[in-house]
Amino acid sequence: MPLSVFSQVPSGESPLPVRCTSGPDARTAAWFKASANKAQLSTHIITVKPEGEEHAHRIRSGFGINQQRGAYGSIDYLDGSYVKDSQGNVYLYNPIMLFPTYSYLKLEPFNGDTLVCRTPQPIANIYGTVCYATRLKAQISDGGLAYVLDVPDGATQPNLDIKFVLRGDSLYQVPDDYITFPGTTVQVPSVLLGVTDETGMWLAMGEANTALRPCPYSPTMLPAGVKSEPFNLYSLDSDNDTVRYTTEVAIDGNDVYMTNPYSPDTLQWIHGTLSGGKATFLPQYIGVDKRSNLHLSFLPATYTTQTSPDGTIIYNYVKAPTLTFDYDAQARTLATDPQARVAFLINAGLDEVNAIMGYRNPSLTIFPVQAATPADPKIVQLQAYDEDMGMGFLSVDFYPIDTQNRPLPYTRLFYNIYLDDQLLTVGPPYYNNVSTPFTNIASNYADNEYFFTQQEIHNVYLTRPFEKVGVQVLFKYDDQWYKSNLVSQTVEGTGVNELAHDAGEPVRQEWYDLSGRRIARPSQGLYLKVSRYADGSVKTEKVMLR
């Protein structure tokens, strides 16, 4: 069973040298450009969902590669979707899952239930440079693994078509062979839907043997009229220290419900039963997590430990049929035996252990709350709206405490953003990835497209022009809202993309991949370099490292 993370990269580092190509020769590049002009049915990238029948929340699998993250391998349980229009065209959302572009790849009817993807197709525009999804073939040399344009011997142009099959509710790429990297047992696909620049040069990202299948499970819903309460969830971390998380718990007769602690902003419910002073939870599907873009499940487990040669403790999990808590109705606690070495996993899939997060020796206690005013937020960084980028940037910190420094549950904290004194609505037309607009943003809300959250840090990309930003924290208690002060800041300086200044050498430089993730040590590939200067100005450049 493929993993939802890279099964061939247990250490997080790629065991194979993955390299960008140096670029095709002039003739091949000319073929590529001609094919691009022919294949581009429109001059713009398809970012708006096409009209048609949407098939959302499919389980997506395949082989992914992203050299910027130093990893590759088989992937599974990703969340995928596609749209089929009235003409039989199919539009695959996020063509390269490990390079999210939030755009669509067009597949045209070919023969029966077979579709053809005619590449290259534009999928992203990075500071004026168009990135294409292009059919490539593997090239293994002393320099490592690369993917290049497939020009058969004696051919007059590259082979650029990839076939897919739409059968029932399943969409899958007609599989290509895998080849074994010399001197290893590692297998890589012979053909890749790769990310290239306008010359056909591979940018060390891509996907192969893509498949989308219906999810056979439905998430648990909290029954109507049943109210939950915030609870503390305690478990052991990798250093055997006790860590506290916030969850919600509801009890309805002999049924008990707990929210997924890994995704506290979405209130995904996990169901158990009460009997004889015990609360028992079975393996079960939870739902889609927007942060990881994975289909998550609840998986009971036991664990053992082993120590690696460098002294690192490794926790090995094994599936268990149930997880049972001792339930004290009077004290309102749920506890496991600390000697039993039990855990529950937030897992990709139900078939085998593929943990996204593990909670060892868990216990739950009531989170005492009362009416309280949340502490004020702090605007840490504000970058002006940039016309070329089509967005500005806000970074704000706030902690789950009230004005008296008493803890507040994350599950009951929200915040509002005001642009030029107007309350921001998260939804179309500025945030098209949201189908149901909202204004109260959950404290842990993240979609990894516009909203990014890590503990108290909240980073937001603002997609319309503004001169002033305000942020206010909200706490919901007993159906009442309690609000912090509105903290505002006016845009200053020239913004994120100021290229002409006389500020001398930068005081700090940061590197980001094309998905917006910060990179500590960039290697080969296309990156964004952000230089910050003493006068407060910021310069962003697109840089290709070879």
VEXMARMI-534152 format. One line per 2 residues: number of its first residue (from 1); their letters; for each residue x, y, z of C-alpha. Coordinates in steps of 0.05 Angstrom, whole numbers, plus 5000, padded with zeros to 4 digits. Layout:
N
NUM = A = X:Y:Z ~ ...
//
This chain:
546
1 = MP = 5000:5000:5000 ~ 5032:5066:4980
3 = LS = 5040:5118:5034 ~ 5010:5187:5036
5 = VF = 5080:5213:5048 ~ 5140:5190:5008
7 = SQ = 5148:5116:5020 ~ 5218:5116:4991
9 = VP = 5244:5174:5033 ~ 5238:5153:5106
11 = SG = 5290:5204:5128 ~ 5259:5262:5091
13 = ES = 5320:5266:5044 ~ 5321:5240:4973
15 = PL = 5368:5180:4967 ~ 5375:5193:4893
17 = PV = 5406:5255:4861 ~ 5349:5292:4828
19 = RC = 5371:5347:4780 ~ 5340:5400:4737
21 = TS = 5355:5393:4663 ~ 5401:5444:4633
23 = GP = 5350:5459:4579 ~ 5334:5427:4512
25 = DA = 5373:5442:4449 ~ 5348:5497:4403
27 = RT = 5310:5451:4357 ~ 5274:5415:4413
29 = AA = 5258:5481:4447 ~ 5228:5506:4382
31 = WF = 5185:5443:4376 ~ 5162:5454:4448
33 = KA = 5142:5527:4435 ~ 5104:5508:4373
35 = SA = 5068:5453:4411 ~ 5053:5502:4467
37 = NK = 5022:5552:4419 ~ 4981:5497:4387
39 = AQ = 4959:5465:4452 ~ 4941:5530:4487
41 = LS = 4867:5535:4470 ~ 4864:5599:4511
43 = TH = 4917:5649:4530 ~ 4903:5645:4604
45 = II = 4913:5592:4657 ~ 4848:5558:4677
47 = TV = 4840:5581:4749 ~ 4764:5588:4751
49 = KP = 4726:5523:4759 ~ 4696:5504:4691
51 = EG = 4622:5494:4684 ~ 4601:5422:4692
53 = EE = 4593:5366:4742 ~ 4645:5369:4797
55 = HA = 4671:5304:4827 ~ 4701:5329:4892
57 = HR = 4738:5296:4950 ~ 4764:5236:4910
59 = IR = 4821:5196:4939 ~ 4881:5212:4896
61 = SG = 4943:5169:4888 ~ 5003:5165:4843
63 = FG = 5078:5180:4843 ~ 5100:5250:4863
65 = IN = 5167:5285:4859 ~ 5188:5353:4885
67 = QQ = 5263:5364:4887 ~ 5254:5429:4926
69 = RG = 5227:5388:4984 ~ 5281:5335:4975
71 = AY = 5233:5278:4967 ~ 5196:5233:4919
73 = GS = 5156:5168:4919 ~ 5088:5136:4918
75 = ID = 5032:5176:4949 ~ 4961:5159:4968
77 = YL = 4899:5187:5004 ~ 4909:5257:4977
79 = DG = 4845:5296:4965 ~ 4831:5305:4891
81 = SY = 4776:5331:4846 ~ 4757:5340:4773
83 = VK = 4702:5371:4732 ~ 4667:5341:4671
85 = DS = 4633:5389:4623 ~ 4576:5377:4575
87 = QG = 4625:5365:4517 ~ 4659:5308:4552
89 = NV = 4721:5348:4571 ~ 4750:5333:4640
91 = YL = 4788:5384:4680 ~ 4836:5358:4732
93 = YN = 4845:5405:4791 ~ 4917:5416:4815
95 = PI = 4951:5377:4760 ~ 5014:5367:4801
97 = ML = 4993:5353:4873 ~ 5062:5368:4902
99 = FP = 5064:5434:4865 ~ 4996:5464:4882
101 = TY = 4977:5515:4828 ~ 4902:5516:4842
103 = SY = 4890:5511:4767 ~ 4860:5460:4720
105 = LK = 4889:5413:4668 ~ 4845:5399:4608
107 = LE = 4833:5327:4585 ~ 4797:5319:4518
109 = PF = 4753:5261:4494 ~ 4794:5213:4452
111 = NG = 4762:5144:4442 ~ 4707:5114:4485
113 = DT = 4724:5125:4558 ~ 4795:5146:4540
115 = LV = 4816:5219:4547 ~ 4879:5253:4521
117 = CR = 4918:5307:4556 ~ 4953:5348:4503
119 = TP = 5014:5381:4533 ~ 5044:5430:4545
121 = QP = 4989:5465:4583 ~ 5000:5528:4624
123 = IA = 4985:5517:4698 ~ 5019:5575:4735
125 = NI = 5048:5644:4726 ~ 5106:5659:4773
127 = YG = 5126:5732:4768 ~ 5112:5734:4694
129 = TV = 5142:5666:4677 ~ 5092:5614:4654
131 = CY = 5101:5543:4682 ~ 5074:5486:4640
133 = AT = 5050:5416:4654 ~ 5088:5375:4602
135 = RL = 5098:5302:4585 ~ 5170:5282:4599
137 = KA = 5210:5217:4599 ~ 5261:5194:4651
139 = QI = 5335:5205:4637 ~ 5385:5171:4683
141 = SD = 5458:5189:4680 ~ 5519:5196:4724
143 = GG = 5490:5264:4746 ~ 5427:5231:4773
145 = LA = 5353:5229:4753 ~ 5322:5280:4707
147 = YV = 5261:5284:4662 ~ 5268:5310:4591
149 = LD = 5225:5320:4529 ~ 5211:5253:4496
151 = VP = 5238:5257:4424 ~ 5239:5187:4394
153 = DG = 5294:5169:4346 ~ 5279:5195:4277
155 = AT = 5218:5235:4301 ~ 5205:5306:4279
157 = QP = 5173:5329:4345 ~ 5167:5307:4418
159 = NL = 5115:5258:4443 ~ 5072:5304:4486
161 = DI = 5005:5268:4497 ~ 4985:5230:4560
163 = KF = 4924:5185:4561 ~ 4873:5180:4617
165 = VL = 4812:5136:4628 ~ 4746:5160:4659
167 = RG = 4708:5097:4679 ~ 4648:5106:4724
169 = DS = 4669:5154:4779 ~ 4743:5138:4774
171 = LY = 4794:5177:4734 ~ 4863:5149:4723
173 = QV = 4923:5159:4679 ~ 4939:5101:4632
175 = PD = 4997:5072:4671 ~ 5068:5075:4645
177 = DY = 5124:5029:4665 ~ 5171:5040:4723
179 = IT = 5246:5034:4715 ~ 5297:5016:4767
181 = FP = 5351:5065:4784 ~ 5418:5031:4772
183 = GT = 5451:5002:4834 ~ 5388:5009:4877
185 = TV = 5320:4977:4885 ~ 5285:5044:4877
187 = QV = 5236:5049:4820 ~ 5217:5113:4785
189 = PS = 5165:5124:4730 ~ 5188:5124:4659
191 = VL = 5140:5180:4640 ~ 5123:5241:4682
193 = LG = 5074:5299:4677 ~ 5127:5349:4695
195 = VT = 5131:5423:4710 ~ 5173:5459:4657
197 = DE = 5189:5529:4636 ~ 5175:5560:4568
199 = TG = 5233:5523:4536 ~ 5212:5454:4561
201 = MW = 5265:5452:4616 ~ 5243:5409:4674
203 = LA = 5238:5445:4741 ~ 5246:5381:4783
205 = MG = 5172:5373:4800 ~ 5119:5327:4772
207 = EA = 5070:5270:4779 ~ 5059:5202:4746
209 = NT = 5006:5147:4744 ~ 4954:5193:4775
211 = AL = 4889:5160:4797 ~ 4826:5188:4830
213 = RP = 4775:5141:4860 ~ 4711:5154:4901
215 = CP = 4718:5155:4976 ~ 4676:5097:5003
217 = YS = 4667:5129:5072 ~ 4626:5185:5101
219 = PT = 4649:5229:5159 ~ 4612:5226:5226
221 = ML = 4565:5283:5240 ~ 4546:5308:5309
223 = PA = 4471:5296:5318 ~ 4427:5357:5315
225 = GV = 4415:5390:5382 ~ 4475:5357:5416
227 = KS = 4523:5408:5445 ~ 4597:5397:5456
229 = EP = 4644:5426:5508 ~ 4718:5441:5504
231 = FN = 4764:5389:5534 ~ 4839:5384:5545
233 = LY = 4872:5326:5509 ~ 4938:5304:5540
235 = SL = 4988:5258:5507 ~ 5063:5244:5505
237 = DS = 5109:5275:5454 ~ 5173:5245:5425
239 = DN = 5211:5266:5488 ~ 5159:5233:5533
241 = DT = 5136:5302:5557 ~ 5062:5313:5567
243 = VR = 5031:5359:5514 ~ 4963:5391:5518
245 = YT = 4916:5399:5459 ~ 4846:5427:5454
247 = TE = 4787:5385:5430 ~ 4712:5385:5436
249 = VA = 4673:5328:5469 ~ 4599:5314:5467
251 = ID = 4560:5259:5503 ~ 4491:5237:5478
253 = GN = 4465:5178:5518 ~ 4512:5120:5505
255 = DV = 4547:5156:5448 ~ 4609:5199:5457
257 = YM = 4639:5245:5405 ~ 4708:5277:5402
259 = TN = 4735:5325:5351 ~ 4798:5310:5310
261 = PY = 4853:5346:5350 ~ 4897:5350:5288
263 = SP = 4847:5395:5252 ~ 4815:5436:5307
265 = DT = 4786:5488:5259 ~ 4740:5440:5222
267 = LQ = 4706:5403:5280 ~ 4711:5334:5249
269 = WI = 4679:5284:5294 ~ 4703:5216:5320
271 = HG = 4650:5171:5349 ~ 4654:5123:5408
273 = TL = 4606:5085:5453 ~ 4598:5085:5529
275 = SG = 4586:5021:5568 ~ 4604:4998:5639
277 = GK = 4648:5058:5654 ~ 4687:5050:5589
279 = AT = 4689:5093:5526 ~ 4708:5051:5465
281 = FL = 4729:5079:5397 ~ 4735:5037:5334
283 = PQ = 4776:5052:5271 ~ 4737:5102:5229
285 = YI = 4741:5153:5173 ~ 4745:5226:5195
287 = GV = 4744:5269:5132 ~ 4788:5315:5090
289 = DK = 4840:5358:5124 ~ 4854:5423:5087
291 = RS = 4923:5433:5116 ~ 4953:5367:5093
293 = NL = 4902:5358:5036 ~ 4892:5286:5059
295 = HL = 4835:5240:5073 ~ 4844:5226:5148
297 = SF = 4822:5169:5192 ~ 4823:5152:5266
299 = LP = 4864:5090:5279 ~ 4873:5058:5348
301 = AT = 4943:5031:5359 ~ 4994:5003:5407
303 = YT = 5067:5022:5405 ~ 5136:4998:5421
305 = TQ = 5201:5037:5423 ~ 5271:5026:5397
307 = TS = 5333:5068:5401 ~ 5374:5084:5339
309 = PD = 5450:5085:5340 ~ 5450:5161:5349
311 = GT = 5406:5155:5410 ~ 5341:5176:5377
313 = II = 5279:5141:5404 ~ 5235:5112:5349
315 = YN = 5162:5096:5362 ~ 5134:5038:5323
317 = YV = 5058:5035:5318 ~ 5015:4973:5305
319 = KA = 4941:4975:5289 ~ 4894:4956:5345
321 = PT = 4820:4937:5339 ~ 4797:4988:5391
323 = LT = 4819:5044:5437 ~ 4786:5042:5506
325 = FD = 4784:5097:5558 ~ 4763:5092:5630
327 = YD = 4705:5140:5635 ~ 4690:5177:5700
329 = AQ = 4623:5211:5691 ~ 4628:5251:5756
331 = AR = 4698:5277:5745 ~ 4684:5282:5670
333 = TL = 4749:5249:5650 ~ 4771:5197:5600
335 = AT = 4837:5162:5614 ~ 4879:5105:5586
337 = DP = 4925:5060:5626 ~ 4995:5092:5621
339 = QA = 5026:5022:5626 ~ 4987:4996:5567
341 = RV = 5026:5034:5513 ~ 4964:5052:5473
343 = AF = 4954:5109:5425 ~ 4908:5135:5372
345 = LI = 4933:5158:5305 ~ 4908:5210:5257
347 = NA = 4923:5168:5197 ~ 4919:5169:5122
349 = GL = 4873:5111:5106 ~ 4847:5054:5148
351 = DE = 4886:4996:5118 ~ 4953:5004:5152
353 = VN = 4993:5051:5195 ~ 5008:5116:5158
355 = AI = 5008:5165:5216 ~ 5003:5239:5205
357 = MG = 5000:5250:5281 ~ 5003:5202:5340
359 = YR = 4974:5213:5410 ~ 5007:5165:5459
361 = NP = 4975:5148:5526 ~ 4918:5198:5515
363 = SL = 4872:5226:5569 ~ 4818:5279:5568
365 = TI = 4794:5328:5621 ~ 4743:5383:5619
367 = FP = 4770:5451:5598 ~ 4741:5501:5648
369 = VQ = 4717:5564:5613 ~ 4679:5626:5630
371 = AA = 4659:5692:5598 ~ 4724:5727:5580
373 = TP = 4753:5780:5534 ~ 4808:5752:5490
375 = AD = 4877:5785:5491 ~ 4892:5833:5434
377 = PK = 4927:5808:5372 ~ 4993:5835:5347
379 = IV = 5006:5852:5274 ~ 5076:5827:5262
381 = QL = 5083:5842:5187 ~ 5042:5878:5135
383 = QA = 5062:5881:5062 ~ 5025:5926:5013
385 = YD = 4982:5897:4957 ~ 5027:5885:4897
387 = ED = 4994:5890:4828 ~ 5042:5839:4796
389 = MG = 5032:5788:4851 ~ 4957:5802:4857
391 = MG = 4960:5802:4933 ~ 4987:5832:4997
393 = FL = 5009:5797:5060 ~ 4990:5799:5134
395 = SV = 5023:5763:5191 ~ 4988:5768:5258
397 = DF = 5001:5734:5325 ~ 4951:5720:5380
399 = YP = 4953:5671:5437 ~ 4894:5630:5465
401 = ID = 4890:5672:5529 ~ 4844:5725:5556
403 = TQ = 4862:5794:5583 ~ 4876:5762:5651
405 = NR = 4925:5712:5620 ~ 4878:5654:5631
407 = PL = 4878:5600:5577 ~ 4822:5598:5525
409 = PY = 4805:5538:5481 ~ 4828:5543:5410
411 = TR = 4763:5511:5387 ~ 4725:5572:5411
413 = LF = 4772:5626:5384 ~ 4761:5663:5319
415 = YN = 4786:5727:5287 ~ 4761:5781:5239
417 = IY = 4802:5819:5187 ~ 4782:5889:5165
419 = LD = 4808:5920:5101 ~ 4799:5995:5100
421 = DQ = 4748:5987:5157 ~ 4708:5936:5116
423 = LL = 4699:5866:5146 ~ 4734:5815:5102
425 = TV = 4691:5758:5075 ~ 4729:5694:5060
427 = GP = 4696:5670:4996 ~ 4685:5689:4924
429 = PY = 4706:5731:4887 ~ 4771:5741:4926
431 = YN = 4777:5670:4955 ~ 4748:5623:4903
433 = NV = 4771:5560:4939 ~ 4715:5571:4991
435 = ST = 4644:5551:4971 ~ 4608:5577:5033
437 = PF = 4632:5648:5051 ~ 4647:5666:5123
439 = TN = 4674:5725:5163 ~ 4692:5693:5229
441 = IA = 4757:5658:5215 ~ 4772:5599:5261
443 = SN = 4837:5610:5300 ~ 4869:5549:5268
445 = YA = 4838:5557:5199 ~ 4888:5541:5144
447 = DN = 4879:5522:5071 ~ 4953:5524:5051
449 = EY = 4934:5570:4994 ~ 4917:5637:5026
451 = FF = 4916:5620:5100 ~ 4974:5589:5138
453 = TQ = 4975:5576:5213 ~ 5027:5551:5261
455 = QE = 5008:5556:5334 ~ 4999:5630:5349
457 = IH = 5024:5653:5280 ~ 4972:5668:5228
459 = NV = 4995:5687:5157 ~ 4943:5711:5107
461 = YL = 4949:5731:5034 ~ 4902:5789:5020
463 = TR = 4876:5788:4949 ~ 4849:5858:4938
465 = PF = 4881:5928:4946 ~ 4880:5961:5014
467 = EK = 4910:6018:5053 ~ 4895:5996:5124
469 = VG = 4886:5928:5158 ~ 4851:5914:5224
471 = VQ = 4849:5849:5264 ~ 4802:5831:5322
473 = VL = 4800:5766:5362 ~ 4733:5735:5382
475 = FK = 4717:5684:5436 ~ 4651:5647:5435
477 = YD = 4622:5627:5503 ~ 4550:5605:5517
479 = DQ = 4528:5631:5448 ~ 4556:5700:5463
481 = WY = 4614:5734:5428 ~ 4669:5769:5467
483 = KS = 4717:5812:5428 ~ 4787:5840:5436
485 = NL = 4805:5910:5416 ~ 4810:5922:5341
487 = VS = 4884:5929:5325 ~ 4898:5967:5260
489 = QT = 4958:5985:5218 ~ 4966:6028:5156
491 = VE = 5009:6005:5098 ~ 5076:6039:5096
493 = GT = 5134:6036:5046 ~ 5132:6010:4976
495 = GV = 5113:5938:4988 ~ 5139:5870:4972
497 = NE = 5162:5877:4901 ~ 5201:5942:4901
499 = LA = 5259:5931:4853 ~ 5289:6001:4848
501 = HD = 5320:6027:4912 ~ 5387:6050:4937
503 = AG = 5388:6015:5005 ~ 5455:5979:4999
505 = EP = 5463:5906:5017 ~ 5403:5868:5045
507 = VR = 5402:5855:5120 ~ 5366:5789:5110
509 = QE = 5349:5742:5053 ~ 5296:5688:5051
511 = WY = 5283:5634:5000 ~ 5215:5604:4982
513 = DL = 5193:5550:4935 ~ 5138:5564:4884
515 = SG = 5085:5540:4932 ~ 5104:5594:4983
517 = RR = 5141:5548:5031 ~ 5204:5576:5062
519 = IA = 5267:5537:5044 ~ 5327:5537:5091
521 = RP = 5378:5511:5041 ~ 5356:5517:4968
523 = SQ = 5389:5471:4918 ~ 5371:5462:4845
525 = GL = 5306:5491:4819 ~ 5264:5554:4812
527 = YL = 5257:5595:4875 ~ 5234:5663:4900
529 = KV = 5288:5702:4936 ~ 5262:5756:4984
531 = SR = 5314:5808:5004 ~ 5298:5855:5062
533 = YA = 5335:5921:5070 ~ 5351:5966:5129
535 = DG = 5304:6021:5102 ~ 5245:5972:5106
537 = SV = 5240:5959:5032 ~ 5233:5889:5004
539 = KT = 5256:5860:4938 ~ 5230:5795:4910
541 = EK = 5266:5760:4853 ~ 5254:5696:4814
543 = VM = 5319:5655:4814 ~ 5338:5591:4778
545 = LR = 5392:5551:4815 ~ 5426:5499:4772
//
